[in-house]
């Protein structure tokens, strides 16, 4: 007889990547957070990078060499703690010039251990491509940092036409894709947390 155990609730950090004026990101993030809440397996922390101090000038020492002693500005301490506490990430990103915002790159580059051996899903929005160029670039960067991008994500091409005034996507399949994405994120989140608890990850 096989005994099945119920996974513990995962700490999910939803990162709002855009900081520009008039941004649409918070609308997408609110909808995504509601879908994550409906999944039932996540404790959700929405991290809006527009509310964070993210200097573009990095210290001379790399975070890989310095580990936890990496010299971050004191005002970044709470962001670092929130990233470290997460079991999984979901990044909400627009596409700027076929890539993702500088705010996201700064948040990523200021950290290293916080991303390791944790799954990352993506919800993108933009013009014809729906932000997929941004996601492809993010996947390459986060793999370098030993994070684990999941296969299923969401993209919203021509987002201004595909969200209603109520902040909901007009395509009902968006809700089904969100369910599939969160199912994968929960599976990987639980598997990787179990592995990290059993054996410390070595980069």
C-alpha positions in Angstrom: 0.0 0.0 0.0 1.4 3.4 -1.0 1.0 6.2 1.4 0.7 9.7 -0.1 1.7 12.7 1.9 0.2 16.2 1.4 2.8 18.8 0.3 3.3 21.7 2.7 2.3 25.1 1.5 4.9 26.7 -0.7 6.1 30.3 -0.3 5.5 31.9 -3.7 7.1 35.2 -4.6 5.3 37.0 -7.4 7.7 39.6 -8.8 6.3 42.6 -10.7 9.1 43.5 -13.1 8.0 46.8 -14.6 8.7 50.1 -12.9 7.8 52.5 -15.7 5.1 55.1 -15.6 1.6 54.0 -16.7 2.7 50.3 -16.4 0.2 47.5 -16.9 2.1 45.0 -14.7 0.1 45.5 -11.5 -3.1 44.5 -13.4 -1.5 41.3 -14.6 0.0 40.6 -11.2 -3.3 41.0 -9.4 -5.0 38.5 -11.7 -2.0 36.1 -11.4 -2.1 36.3 -7.6 -5.8 35.5 -7.6 -5.2 32.4 -9.7 -2.3 31.4 -7.4 -4.6 31.9 -4.4 -7.2 29.7 -6.1 -4.7 26.9 -6.4 -4.6 26.6 -2.7 -1.0 25.4 -2.3 0.8 28.8 -2.0 1.5 31.5 0.6 1.8 34.5 -1.7 4.2 37.4 -1.4 3.8 40.1 -4.2 7.1 41.9 -4.7 6.7 45.1 -6.7 10.1 46.3 -7.9 8.7 49.8 -8.2 8.7 49.9 -4.4 12.3 48.7 -4.1 15.6 50.6 -4.2 17.7 48.8 -6.9 21.0 50.6 -7.6 22.5 49.7 -11.0 26.1 50.0 -9.8 27.1 46.6 -8.3 30.0 46.0 -5.8 33.3 44.8 -7.2 33.1 41.5 -5.4 30.8 38.9 -7.0 27.9 37.4 -5.0 29.2 33.9 -5.8 32.5 34.6 -4.2 31.1 36.5 -1.2 28.1 34.3 -0.5 25.9 35.7 2.3 28.4 38.4 3.0 27.7 40.1 -0.3 27.7 43.9 0.4 24.1 45.0 -0.4 22.7 48.4 0.5 20.9 48.2 3.9 17.6 49.3 2.3 17.8 46.1 0.2 17.7 43.8 3.2 14.0 43.2 3.2 13.9 42.3 -0.5 16.8 39.9 0.0 15.0 38.2 2.9 11.8 37.9 0.8 13.6 36.3 -2.1 15.5 34.0 0.3 12.3 32.9 2.0 10.6 31.9 -1.3 10.3 28.3 -2.4 9.2 29.3 -5.9 9.0 32.5 -8.1 6.7 33.8 -10.7 7.9 36.7 -12.7 5.5 39.1 -14.4 7.3 40.9 -17.1 6.7 43.2 -20.1 8.9 43.2 -23.2 11.0 46.3 -23.9 13.0 46.2 -27.2 12.8 42.4 -27.4 14.0 41.9 -23.8 13.0 42.5 -20.2 13.2 45.6 -18.0 16.5 46.8 -16.4 14.7 46.7 -13.0 14.5 43.0 -13.2 18.1 42.6 -14.2 19.2 44.7 -11.3 17.1 42.6 -8.8 18.5 39.4 -10.2 22.1 40.5 -10.3 22.1 41.8 -6.7 21.4 38.2 -5.6 22.7 34.7 -6.2 22.0 32.1 -3.5 18.4 33.3 -3.3 17.6 31.9 -6.7 19.4 28.6 -6.5 17.5 25.3 -6.9 14.1 27.0 -7.0 11.5 26.9 -9.8 10.5 30.0 -11.7 7.4 30.5 -13.9 6.8 33.5 -16.2 3.8 35.6 -17.1 4.6 38.0 -19.9 2.7 40.7 -21.8 3.5 42.9 -24.8 2.8 43.5 -28.4 2.6 40.8 -31.1 5.0 38.4 -29.3 3.3 38.7 -25.9 6.6 39.2 -24.2 8.1 35.9 -25.2 11.4 37.5 -26.1 11.7 38.8 -22.6 11.0 35.4 -21.2 13.6 33.7 -23.3 16.2 36.1 -22.1 15.1 35.6 -18.5 15.3 31.8 -18.8 18.9 32.0 -19.9 19.9 34.4 -17.1 18.1 32.4 -14.3 19.5 29.1 -15.5 23.0 30.6 -15.1 22.0 31.3 -11.5 20.9 27.7 -10.9 17.2 28.4 -10.9 14.8 26.0 -12.7 12.4 27.6 -15.2 9.2 25.6 -15.6 7.9 24.6 -19.0 4.4 26.1 -18.9 3.8 29.9 -18.7 1.4 32.5 -19.9 1.9 35.3 -22.4 -0.5 38.0 -23.4 0.0 39.5 -26.9 -1.6 42.8 -27.5 -2.5 42.9 -23.8 -4.5 46.1 -24.1 -7.0 44.2 -26.2 -7.0 41.0 -24.2 -7.8 42.3 -20.7 -11.2 43.7 -19.9 -11.9 46.7 -17.8 -12.4 44.4 -14.8 -8.8 43.4 -15.0 -9.6 39.9 -16.2 -8.3 38.2 -19.4 -10.9 38.0 -22.1 -9.7 34.6 -23.3 -11.2 31.9 -21.0 -8.3 29.6 -21.9 -6.0 31.9 -19.8 -7.5 30.5 -16.7 -6.8 26.9 -17.8 -3.2 27.7 -18.7 -2.8 29.4 -15.3 -4.0 26.2 -13.6 -1.5 24.1 -15.6 1.3 26.6 -14.8 0.6 26.6 -11.1 0.3 22.8 -11.0 3.8 22.5 -12.5 5.2 25.3 -10.2 3.8 23.5 -7.2 5.3 20.1 -8.2 8.7 21.6 -8.8 8.5 23.8 -5.8 7.8 20.8 -3.5 10.3 18.5 -5.2 13.2 21.1 -5.0 12.4 22.2 -1.4 12.5 18.5 -0.4 15.8 18.1 -2.1 17.3 21.3 -0.6 16.2 20.2 2.9 17.8 16.7 2.4 21.1 17.8 0.8 22.4 21.4 0.6 22.6 22.5 -3.0 26.1 23.0 -4.4 26.6 25.5 -7.2 
